Amino acid sequence: MIAFRLNSTSGLSTYLQLAQQVRQALRLGELHPGDQLPTVKEVVGALAINPNTVLKAYRLLEYEGLVQGRPGQGTFVIRSLQGPPSAKQSVLRRSLERWVREGLESGFDADALEAMFSASMRMVQEGRIA
């Protein structure tokens, strides 16, 4: 089951952070169709946030066709976003983890590494880096 965490410096509203974490878990194969998301009560208890915030995130995910609420039962994943085969994903992920570790050991903080990654991603997508 997914364990939500909040980043107060991300600039992203809480409900969008929750929805983003579910999407990421789906892409990484950590959540699969049929899996149940934590109940609103569980999320509220773990993060000390308003229940309406959790409901808003779950409604957004439902609107996107990723989850389905079942009255009296909970919210369940109905579609995956998993990318390339897991073997290919594992190799790339290990490489990225080495890059992150090297960056942290070199004195960069998480925000700086995230900014570098995002800038590099944009440049590649825009065709400025081959």
Secondary structure, DSSP 8 states (H G I E B T S, - for coil): -------TTS-S-HHHHHHHHHHHHHHTTSS-TT-B---HHHHHHHH---HHHHHHHHHHHHHTTSEEEETTTEEEE------S-HHHHHHHHHHHHHHHHHHHHTT--HHHHHHHHHHHHHHHHTTS--
